[in-house]
């Protein structure tokens, strides 16, 4: 990769970000397509987010991804947000068009494409979603759009879970309830169980958002975390013979949509998966 005075700079903002595979995904794809671009990561503490976004804009950064914990709050500092991202209430991709920062959400389609790759049809099924942050909003949006029968949102902060459940009910006319994380233990039947929290992410790999007993009740378990590739949450699933998947395919699929927004081309997903396998 040759960097010169015309190289376009892209990046990721979040906290933490050192675990991210996004630089590998985008830099290898830039190189394969002979696109003169480079992708870097910026660890931005929440209290510095506004200054960071202003700095990225001032420096002419061509685009950036947004990860936890900034997917919701970043919207306050953008010039334009798409209607879908506005409805979701979260942005994960920003394009800088001549000094105008435009916010998009590629997580929804990335998750839907991931389910298709896993041959997991959610229509008419019941889902439990752990967490009520920006990632959870996208997942609930995707599930509702794909025709689930019902959703239960479990979160440590009940007010956030309540607000998201009310929004999903109103927007999609889908049955959507909420509870605390602890209350999930009381449910006897769980079909789809999805973790959208950061619990279990590297380096806190010894934690799970719920107990093994909860995971064992599920028919399908999905963890948005991809580093480590098998969280404690997913180890519980494997131990109990429950079909499961980590968030790698969602990461790759949403990244491909972001790549398209920045370059006008989708990257080669098979090539990207091969690159990731070589690194992990």
Number of C-alpha atoms within 10 A of each C-alpha: 13 8 11 9 5 8 12 17 18 25 21 23 26 21 16 16 16 11 12 16 17 19 16 16 23 24 19 20 22 19 14 13 13 10 14 16 21 19 21 15 18 16 15 20 14 15 8 10 18 15 12 18 19 13 12 20 19 10 11 15 19 20 25 27 25 22 22 18 19 21 21 21 16 21 21 10 15 20 12 16 20 13 12 17 22 16 15 24 21 29 30 28 27 28 22 20 14 9 15 13 21 18 29 23 27 25 29 24 18 25 23 22 17 22 17 12 11 12 9 11 13 19 14 11 15 19 25 23 25 26 25 27 21 23 27 25 28 28 24 26 23 19 24 24 14 14 15 19 16 19 24 20 27 25 25 14 13 16 14 16 26 19 12 24 25 16 18 21 16 12 12 13 12 20 17 24 18 25 19 18 18 13 11 20 15 8 9 9 12 19 14 21 23 24 27 23 22 18 21 23 21 18 11 12 15 12 16 21 20 18 15 18 12 20 27 19 20 23 16 20 26 20 24 22 25 21 19 16 16 21 23 21 27 25 16 22 26 17 11 15 13 18 14 22 24 23 20 19 21 25 22 25 23 24 24 23 22 28 23 13 17 20 14 10 13 16 24 12 16 10 13 18 15 10 15 16 8 8 9 9
